[in-house]
């Protein structure tokens, strides 16, 4: 409820500027008339904050690829130790709810992840989640990035997509050691956009990560809405 939106508009005739118009047009396109295959990449932290979006995207998109701390509640729900990776009770409840979604099979979790003690990046190691049994995390470790197998698998989905929406980093990209997944996927998305694929990216951290790839201008629409984009 910013003054420029709800304050001034009580006293002067309001209208949508070019930025808002482009935002609404781009988001309507990916919600109402997306071209298939439609791939959504979701990262960030709290599943409970994004459950509505993920649930909606599972109904609309062909694949929803998850990364970042969003994946932790799903692994915890499968009785794997997630160590110090953030996961609230609300996040776990949201993950359990999504696992009952009729299109849950469209949701793709990482094949491997990078673990480390957050205080010691040198302790980083890749854990393959396709080889059973596996110990996901020790108590002092966190999931801090997606692994190379996941980058390759997600890239394959992105290469075939005609519509892509990306929101949220796929790891602790602020630390160079854990930025590989986010930056690699950002480059793949940018490389596919403005061609045969319509690419939309948004969210504060997503915009920062995309800027680090140097390919921000290659995205069809870069949302400045942040949380409002998801809403």
Secondary structure, 3 states (H helix, E strand, C coil): CCHHHHHHHHCCCCCCCHHHHHHHHHHHHHHHCCCCCEEEEECCCCHHHHHHHHHHHHHHCCEEEECHHHHHHHHHHCCCCCCCCCCCHHHHHHHHHHCCCCCHHHEECCCEEEEEECCEEEEEEEEECCCCCCCCCCCCCEEEEECHHHHHHHHHHHHHCCEEEEECCCCCCCCHHHCHHHHHHHHHHHHHECCCEEEEEECHHHHHHHHHHCCHHHCCEEECCCHHHHC
